[in-house]
Amino acid sequence: MKEKILNSRFIRSMAEKKGIVTHTSDVCVFCGKCAKICGTGSISVNRKDRTLVIDHGKCLRCGQCIKTCPKSALKIEKSGGGV
C-alpha cells in the first residue's frame, strides 16, 4: 500500500512539472473524443450545454486528449497559465 502511495505521488509530481491541460472553448466542437480517450476520467464534456471540464487533480498530462482532439482545442500550458 505504501509503495502505491509513493508511486502515485511521484507520478503526480512529474505531471505537475509538465504544466496543466487547458481548453479553448471557441475552437472546441464538444465532440467528447478527449473525454473518451482520457484514462483517468479527468475530462467531462456536455454537448448540450457546450461545456468541457478538466479535473486537474486527476489529470496526468499524458497528452492523449491533445493528440485526439480534431480541432486542437486542448494544450498543455506551463504551470501558472490560465485555465
N, C-alpha and C positions, 0 to 999 in steps of 0.2 A: 504494500500500500504506500509506504513512504517513497519507494522508487517511482511509483506512478505520479505522485505529487511533485517530486523533483523534476521529472521529465516534463510534466505539464508546465511548470514554472519556467523551465529552460526554453521550451517551445514558445511560450508567450513572450518572454523577454527578447528572443530572437525576432519574433514577429513585430514587436513594438519598434525595434530598430529600423525596420523597413518603412514605417510610416503608417498611414491609415488609408483605407479604401474610401474614395469619395464618389459622388454620383452627380451627374449633370442632368437635371430633370428636363431642360428644354430640348435635349437631344434624345432622351430615352423614349422608347415606344412602349414600355412596360410589358414586354413580351414574357418576362419571367424566366428566361433561359439562365440568367445568373443565379437565381434562387434554386433552380433545379440542379445545377452543377455544384453548388456550394456543399461541401462535405460536412460542414459544421452547423448548417442551418442558420447562418448569420444574416441571410438576406430574406426579406419578405416583400412580396410585391402584391399590390391590389390594383388590378387593371381597371376595375370600375371607378375607383376613387383616384386613379393615376398617382399612386404613391409607392415609394420604394424606401424601405427602412433597412439600415445596416446596423447590426449589433456588433459594435467594435470590441466588446468584451469577449465575444466568441470567435471573431474573425482571426484567421491565422495569416492573412496576407499572402496566400499561396499564389494568387493571380489567376486562378481558373475562371473566375467570374469576368475578369477583364478580357481574357482571351475569347470567351464565349459570346460576349456582347456584340451583336451585329451592328450597333450604332456607335461603338466606342464611348459609351456614356459613363463608364467607370474607369477610375485610375487610382494609382497609389500616390499619395502626397506625403512628403516628409512630415513627421510629427509636428504639430503646431499649425498645420494647414487648416483651412476652413472645412466644415462639414455641411 
